[in-house]
Amino acid sequence: MNEVKPSILLVEDDQNFGDVLKSYLEMHDFDITLRSDGEAGKDAFDSGNYDLCIFDVMMPKKDGFTLAKEIRTEDKKTPIIFLTAKSLNQDIVEGLKIGADDYISKPFNSEELLLRVQAILKRSQNGMEEEEDKTEFDFGKFSFNFPLRTLEYNDGADSDESKLSPKEAQLLRLFCIHKNNVLTRSEALTKIWGEDNYFTARSMDVFVTKLRKYLKRDSDIEIVNIHGNGFQLLVKEEADSQ
């Protein structure tokens, strides 16, 4: 019995670029529907069933943001990635406010897009959308209460509780939601700091270092650098069982 391929709606107005992306993703076992403007993309979405959408931002007839807004009024769950020729902070923030799951700035490496697609689909298949509303998390020997900003450590013989700063708590919550998956820098920076630039990235690095100090008491937990992409909260026993 043939395995069903994940279905992706790709809406890109540059026909040559769209054809190249379509061929590349099909080579990696995705079923691709390609459309060249926002109106045709909306028609395809309405008549199809997709696991993920990839939308160019600047398109004729209907831009990617408008297309995504229309889709989000009727579908809150299908993941959306934006392709943008700009790396303007307001565009990135606008995309995430609409409900996008990720964005990638042109020009980009096709493998980078593939890795992001695979990571988002894996989160969706693992039911991560249900995690988005969670405010309490248990991982390893820790219990984290986001509203109270408390991180409790308990290994049976020893226990204590730390009070996190607001940004520490926000960042740890994102790590917990993405547990054992990649949390991209862009998502963390835009959701917590409101913009993705050199200064906010350096600030995030400081907070990652602080969280590592809290979590080092459990040797099965590690915040791993994913070079060029972001970080991963690795909970070893759970990761091994996946």
C-alpha positions as CSV (number, residue, x, y, z in Angstrom):
1,M,0.0,0.0,0.0
2,N,1.4,3.4,-1.0
3,E,2.0,5.9,1.7
4,V,-0.1,9.1,1.3
5,K,2.2,12.1,0.5
6,P,1.8,15.3,2.5
7,S,-0.1,17.8,0.3
8,I,1.2,21.4,-0.1
9,L,-0.5,24.4,-1.7
10,L,2.3,26.6,-3.2
11,V,1.2,30.0,-4.4
12,E,4.1,31.9,-6.1
13,D,3.8,34.4,-9.0
14,D,7.3,33.9,-10.4
15,Q,6.5,30.9,-12.7
16,N,10.1,29.8,-13.1
17,F,10.8,30.0,-9.3
18,G,7.5,28.2,-8.6
19,D,8.3,25.4,-11.0
20,V,11.8,24.9,-9.4
21,L,10.3,24.8,-5.9
22,K,7.5,22.4,-7.0
23,S,10.0,20.0,-8.6
24,Y,12.3,20.1,-5.5
25,L,9.5,19.4,-3.0
26,E,8.1,16.7,-5.2
27,M,11.5,15.1,-5.3
28,H,11.2,14.9,-1.5
29,D,7.8,13.1,-1.6
30,F,5.4,16.0,-1.3
31,D,2.3,16.4,-3.4
32,I,2.4,20.0,-4.7
33,T,-0.4,22.1,-6.1
34,L,1.1,25.3,-7.7
35,R,-0.8,28.5,-8.4
36,S,0.5,31.8,-9.6
37,D,-1.7,34.5,-7.9
38,G,-3.7,34.9,-4.8
39,E,-7.1,34.5,-6.3
40,A,-6.2,31.2,-8.0
41,G,-4.6,30.2,-4.7
42,K,-7.8,30.8,-2.8
43,D,-9.8,28.8,-5.3
44,A,-7.3,25.9,-5.0
45,F,-7.5,26.1,-1.2
46,D,-11.3,26.0,-1.2
47,S,-11.5,23.0,-3.5
48,G,-8.6,21.0,-2.0
49,N,-7.4,19.5,1.3
50,Y,-3.8,20.6,2.2
51,D,-1.4,19.7,5.0
52,L,0.5,23.0,4.6
53,C,0.4,26.2,2.5
54,I,3.4,28.2,1.2
55,F,2.5,31.7,0.0
56,D,4.6,34.4,-1.6
57,V,3.8,37.8,0.0
58,M,3.9,40.0,-3.1
59,M,1.5,38.6,-5.7
60,P,-0.9,40.0,-8.3
61,K,-4.7,40.1,-7.8
62,K,-4.4,39.2,-4.2
63,D,-1.3,39.4,-2.0
64,G,-0.2,36.6,0.4
65,F,-1.2,38.4,3.5
66,T,-4.8,39.0,2.2
67,L,-5.0,35.4,1.1
68,A,-3.8,34.1,4.5
69,K,-6.3,36.4,6.3
70,E,-9.2,35.0,4.3
71,I,-8.1,31.4,4.9
72,R,-7.7,32.1,8.7
73,T,-11.3,33.2,8.9
74,E,-12.4,29.7,8.0
75,D,-9.3,27.5,8.9
76,K,-7.2,28.2,12.0
77,K,-5.0,25.1,11.8
78,T,-3.5,24.5,8.4
79,P,0.1,25.7,8.7
80,I,1.2,28.7,6.5
81,I,4.7,29.7,5.6
82,F,5.3,33.1,3.9
83,L,8.0,33.6,1.2
84,T,9.0,37.3,1.2
85,A,11.5,39.2,-0.9
86,K,11.8,41.6,2.0
87,S,13.2,41.0,5.5
88,L,11.4,44.1,6.9
89,N,10.4,43.6,10.5
90,Q,6.9,45.0,10.0
91,D,6.3,42.4,7.3
92,I,7.5,39.6,9.5
93,V,5.4,40.7,12.5
94,E,2.3,41.3,10.2
95,G,2.7,37.7,8.9
96,L,2.9,36.2,12.4
97,K,-0.1,38.3,13.6
98,I,-2.2,36.9,10.7
99,G,-1.4,33.4,11.9
100,A,1.5,32.3,9.9
101,D,3.7,29.5,11.3
102,D,6.9,30.7,9.7
103,Y,8.4,32.9,7.1
104,I,11.5,32.7,4.9
105,S,13.2,35.6,3.1
106,K,14.3,35.3,-0.5
107,P,16.8,34.4,-1.7
108,F,17.0,31.2,0.4
109,N,18.5,27.7,0.2
110,S,15.9,25.1,-0.9
111,E,17.1,22.8,1.8
112,E,16.3,25.4,4.5
113,L,12.7,25.6,3.2
114,L,12.5,21.8,3.2
115,L,13.7,21.6,6.8
116,R,11.2,24.2,7.9
117,V,8.4,22.4,6.1
118,Q,9.3,19.1,7.7
119,A,9.5,20.6,11.2
120,I,6.1,22.3,10.9
121,L,4.5,19.1,9.6
122,K,6.0,17.1,12.4
123,R,4.6,19.5,15.0
124,S,1.2,19.4,13.3
125,Q,1.2,15.6,13.3
126,N,2.2,15.5,16.9
127,G,-0.8,17.7,17.8
128,M,1.3,20.7,18.7
129,E,-1.6,23.0,17.9
130,E,-3.2,21.7,21.1
131,E,-0.1,22.8,23.0
132,E,-0.4,26.4,21.9
133,D,-3.1,27.1,24.6
134,K,-1.3,25.3,27.4
135,T,0.1,27.3,30.3
136,E,1.5,24.5,32.5
137,F,4.1,22.0,31.4
138,D,5.9,19.0,32.9
139,F,9.2,18.0,31.3
140,G,12.0,15.9,32.8
141,K,12.2,16.8,36.5
142,F,10.7,20.2,36.1
143,S,7.2,21.6,36.3
144,F,6.6,25.0,34.8
145,N,3.6,27.3,35.5
146,F,3.6,30.1,32.9
147,P,1.0,32.4,34.5
148,L,2.8,32.3,37.8
149,R,6.3,32.2,36.1
150,T,7.4,29.4,38.5
151,L,9.8,26.7,37.5
152,E,9.8,23.8,40.1
153,Y,12.5,21.2,40.2
154,N,11.8,17.9,41.9
155,D,13.9,14.7,41.6
156,G,12.3,12.9,44.6
157,A,15.1,13.6,47.0
158,D,15.5,17.4,46.3
159,S,13.1,20.1,45.2
160,D,13.1,23.9,44.9
161,E,11.2,26.6,43.0
162,S,12.6,29.4,40.9
163,K,10.7,32.6,39.9
164,L,11.4,33.5,36.3
165,S,11.4,37.0,34.7
166,P,8.6,37.7,32.2
167,K,10.8,37.2,29.2
168,E,12.4,34.1,30.7
169,A,8.9,32.7,31.2
170,Q,7.7,33.6,27.6
171,L,10.8,32.0,26.1
172,L,10.6,28.9,28.2
173,R,6.9,28.5,27.2
174,L,7.8,28.6,23.5
175,F,10.5,26.0,24.1
176,C,8.0,23.8,25.9
177,I,5.4,24.2,23.1
178,H,8.1,23.2,20.6
179,K,9.7,20.5,22.8
180,N,12.1,18.2,20.9
181,N,11.4,20.3,17.7
182,V,13.2,23.3,16.4
183,L,12.1,26.8,17.7
184,T,13.3,29.2,15.0
185,R,15.0,32.4,16.0
186,S,12.5,34.4,13.9
187,E,9.5,33.0,15.6
188,A,10.8,33.6,19.1
189,L,12.1,37.1,18.4
190,T,8.9,38.3,16.7
191,K,6.5,36.7,19.2
192,I,8.5,37.9,22.3
193,W,10.5,40.9,21.3
194,G,8.3,42.1,18.4
195,E,11.1,42.3,15.9
196,D,13.9,40.3,14.5
197,N,17.2,42.2,14.4
198,Y,20.8,42.0,15.6
199,F,20.0,43.6,19.0
200,T,17.0,41.5,19.8
201,A,18.9,38.3,18.7
202,R,21.7,39.2,21.2
203,S,19.1,39.7,23.9
204,M,17.6,36.4,23.2
205,D,21.0,34.7,23.5
206,V,21.3,36.1,27.0
207,F,17.9,34.7,28.0
208,V,18.8,31.3,26.5
209,T,21.9,31.2,28.6
210,K,19.8,32.0,31.7
211,L,17.4,29.2,31.0
212,R,20.3,26.8,30.5
213,K,21.4,27.6,34.0
214,Y,18.0,26.8,35.5
215,L,17.7,23.6,33.5
216,K,21.3,22.2,34.0
217,R,20.2,20.3,37.2
218,D,18.5,17.7,35.0
219,S,21.1,16.0,32.8
220,D,18.4,14.7,30.5
221,I,17.4,18.2,29.4
222,E,19.4,20.4,27.1
223,I,18.8,23.5,25.0
224,V,20.6,22.7,21.7
225,N,21.8,25.2,19.1
226,I,20.5,24.4,15.6
227,H,23.0,26.2,13.5
228,G,21.5,28.9,11.2
229,N,18.0,28.1,12.3
230,G,17.3,28.3,16.1
231,F,17.2,26.2,19.2
232,Q,15.7,22.9,20.4
233,L,14.6,22.1,24.0
234,L,15.8,18.4,24.0
235,V,14.2,16.2,26.6
236,K,16.3,13.0,26.0
237,E,13.9,10.3,27.3
238,E,11.0,11.7,25.4
239,A,13.0,12.3,22.2
240,D,14.3,8.7,22.3
241,S,10.8,7.3,22.5
242,Q,9.5,9.3,19.5
